[in-house]
Amino acid sequence: MMATTHALAGVVLAVVVAVVFPESAAAATPIPVLAAALGGLFPDFDLYAGHRKTLHFPVYFSALAVPAVAVAAVAPSTLTVSVALFLAAAALHSAMDALGGGLELKPWLGTSERAVYSHYHGRWIPPRRWIRYDGAPEDLLAAGLFALPTLYVFDGPIQLGVYAALGVSAVYVLLRKPMVVVAQTAVDAMPEHVVERMPERFVEDFR
């Protein structure tokens, strides 16, 4: 799924907190909302180094989120709520990746059986392909659905940020497949010694 979809999904967690606990930090300041969005994005910071493995922890993020949520419930503050939302959003991202496509440059072909790595189990979790690939039309639909509760509950800068995320998502969906064509053309034009230095994941579908 797109990074923006994950970020918007994370923010929904902050929306739930703000609605159920209107006096909480999530409702009072934008910091927990930003923490939730960052938590939704964080696992994808491994995009160029062991993607969906280096920073994806579907079990361990969940295990860390449980005590963090408990602490936030007992001693709510901007810090405790933000930490809990960050970890919960990162856990949600890691788990959601199993519902998407595989880890290949052309995931619409369905050739990879690696969706997200579970360090706890020591193996790759296979893709469910409910959302066929990041940037698929249904990915944009999911982003839109995740955006709705946030747009309803929050306004101001948070609302503008959601609209910006949806705009980026729409552009990415339009360019997703053409970008692969451009990348393949670029790789074909590169000297072999340069291609050999690139991460295998970025060239394996082009060779």
matplotlib code that plots the C-alpha trace (Angstrom):
import matplotlib.pyplot as plt

x = [0.0, 1.0, 2.8, 0.0, -2.6, -0.6, -0.3, -4.0, -4.8, -2.6, -4.3, -7.6, -6.3, -5.9, -9.4, -10.8, -8.9, -10.2, -13.8, -13.9, -11.8, -12.6, -10.6, -7.4, -4.2, -5.2, -8.2, -6.4, -3.2, -2.1, 1.0, -0.5, -2.1, 1.3, 2.8, 0.1, 0.8, 4.6, 4.0, 2.1, 4.9, 7.9, 8.1, 8.5, 11.7, 13.4, 12.4, 16.0, 17.4, 15.6, 12.1, 9.3, 11.9, 14.4, 11.7, 8.6, 7.7, 4.1, 4.5, 7.0, 5.4, 2.1, 3.8, 5.3, 2.0, 0.0, 2.0, 2.3, -1.5, -1.9, 0.5, -1.4, -4.7, -3.4, -1.3, -2.6, -0.4, 0.7, 3.9, 2.3, -0.6, 1.8, 4.1, 1.1, -0.3, 3.1, 3.6, 0.1, 0.2, 3.5, 2.1, -1.0, 1.2, 3.3, 0.2, -1.6, 1.2, 0.2, -3.1, -1.4, 0.7, 4.1, 7.5, 8.5, 8.8, 5.8, 3.5, 0.5, 2.1, 1.7, 5.1, 6.3, 5.2, 6.9, 4.6, 6.1, 8.8, 7.9, 11.0, 9.2, 8.3, 11.5, 9.8, 8.0, 4.3, 2.7, 0.6, -3.2, -3.5, -6.8, -5.1, -3.2, -0.3, 0.7, -0.8, -3.7, -7.1, -8.3, -5.3, -6.6, -10.1, -8.7, -6.8, -10.0, -12.0, -9.3, -9.4, -13.1, -13.2, -10.2, -11.8, -15.0, -13.4, -10.5, -10.1, -7.4, -3.8, -4.7, -7.5, -5.2, -2.6, -5.2, -6.1, -2.5, -2.0, -4.9, -3.5, -0.2, -1.9, -3.9, -0.8, 1.1, -1.7, -1.6, 2.2, 2.7, 3.0, 4.6, 7.3, 8.3, 8.6, 10.8, 12.9, 13.3, 14.5, 17.0, 18.4, 18.7, 20.8, 23.1, 26.5, 26.5, 29.0, 26.6, 23.6, 25.6, 26.0, 22.3, 20.1, 18.9, 15.3, 15.4, 16.7, 15.7, 12.5, 14.4, 17.1]
y = [0.0, 3.6, 5.4, 8.0, 5.2, 4.0, 7.5, 8.2, 4.8, 5.8, 9.1, 7.2, 5.8, 9.4, 10.1, 7.2, 8.5, 12.0, 10.9, 8.3, 10.5, 14.1, 15.5, 13.6, 15.1, 13.7, 16.1, 19.0, 19.3, 18.2, 16.5, 13.1, 13.2, 14.0, 11.1, 8.7, 9.9, 9.4, 6.0, 5.1, 6.2, 5.0, 1.4, 2.5, 4.4, 1.1, 1.5, 1.4, -1.0, -4.3, -3.0, -4.5, -6.2, -3.8, -1.6, -3.7, -5.5, -6.8, -8.7, -6.6, -3.2, -4.7, -6.0, -2.6, -0.8, -2.7, -1.4, 2.0, 2.2, 1.1, 3.8, 6.4, 5.2, 5.5, 8.6, 10.5, 13.3, 14.6, 12.4, 9.2, 9.4, 10.3, 7.4, 5.0, 6.3, 6.1, 2.5, 1.4, 3.1, 1.4, -2.0, -1.3, -0.5, -3.6, -5.8, -4.1, -4.8, -8.5, -7.5, -5.9, -7.1, -8.8, -7.3, -6.8, -3.9, -5.0, -6.4, -6.4, -9.5, -11.4, -13.1, -12.5, -14.4, -11.9, -9.3, -8.4, -10.1, -11.4, -11.3, -13.2, -16.1, -15.8, -15.9, -13.8, -13.5, -14.1, -11.3, -11.5, -9.1, -7.6, -4.4, -5.7, -3.4, 0.0, 2.7, 0.4, 2.1, 0.3, 1.6, 5.2, 4.1, 2.9, 6.2, 8.1, 6.0, 6.4, 10.2, 10.6, 10.3, 12.6, 15.3, 15.0, 15.3, 17.7, 21.0, 23.5, 22.3, 18.6, 18.8, 20.5, 17.8, 15.1, 16.8, 17.1, 13.3, 12.5, 14.7, 13.0, 9.6, 10.4, 11.6, 8.4, 6.2, 7.9, 7.5, 4.1, 2.0, 4.6, 5.1, 1.4, 1.9, 4.9, 3.0, 0.0, 2.3, 4.0, 0.6, -0.7, 2.4, 2.0, 0.3, -3.2, -2.3, 0.4, -1.9, -4.5, -2.0, -1.3, -3.2, -6.4, -5.5, -2.5, -4.3, -7.9, -7.4, -5.7, -8.3]
z = [0.0, -0.5, 2.3, 2.4, 2.9, 5.9, 7.3, 6.9, 8.6, 11.5, 11.9, 12.2, 15.4, 16.7, 15.5, 17.6, 20.7, 20.1, 19.8, 22.6, 24.9, 23.9, 26.8, 25.8, 24.4, 20.9, 20.9, 22.5, 20.4, 16.9, 18.2, 18.8, 15.4, 13.8, 15.9, 14.5, 10.9, 11.5, 13.0, 9.9, 7.7, 9.8, 8.6, 5.0, 6.0, 5.1, 1.4, 0.2, 2.7, 3.2, 2.5, 4.6, 6.7, 8.3, 10.0, 9.7, 12.9, 12.8, 16.1, 18.0, 17.2, 18.4, 21.6, 22.3, 21.6, 24.2, 27.3, 25.7, 25.3, 28.9, 30.1, 28.1, 29.5, 33.1, 32.7, 29.7, 28.4, 25.1, 25.3, 26.4, 23.9, 21.1, 21.9, 22.1, 18.8, 17.0, 18.0, 17.3, 13.9, 13.1, 14.1, 12.0, 9.0, 9.4, 9.6, 6.8, 4.3, 4.4, 2.9, -0.2, -3.0, -3.0, -2.7, -6.4, -8.8, -10.8, -8.0, -10.4, -11.9, -8.6, -8.8, -5.3, -2.2, 0.2, 1.7, 5.0, 7.2, 10.6, 12.8, 15.5, 13.2, 11.2, 7.8, 5.2, 5.4, 2.0, 0.3, 0.5, -2.4, -1.2, -2.5, -5.5, -5.3, -3.9, -6.1, -7.4, -7.7, -4.7, -2.7, -3.5, -2.4, 0.9, 1.4, 0.8, 3.2, 5.9, 5.3, 5.8, 9.6, 10.0, 7.7, 9.8, 13.2, 12.6, 10.8, 10.1, 9.4, 10.0, 7.4, 4.9, 5.5, 4.7, 1.5, 0.6, 1.3, -0.9, -3.7, -3.5, -3.5, -6.7, -8.5, -7.5, -8.7, -12.1, -12.3, -10.7, -13.8, -16.1, -13.4, -13.8, -17.6, -17.1, -14.5, -16.8, -19.6, -17.3, -16.0, -19.6, -20.5, -17.5, -17.7, -16.2, -13.5, -12.3, -12.3, -10.3, -7.5, -7.2, -4.7, -6.3, -5.5, -7.8, -10.9, -10.6, -12.6, -15.4, -16.0]

ax = plt.figure().add_subplot(projection="3d")
ax.plot(x, y, z, "-o")
ax.set_aspect("equal")
plt.show()
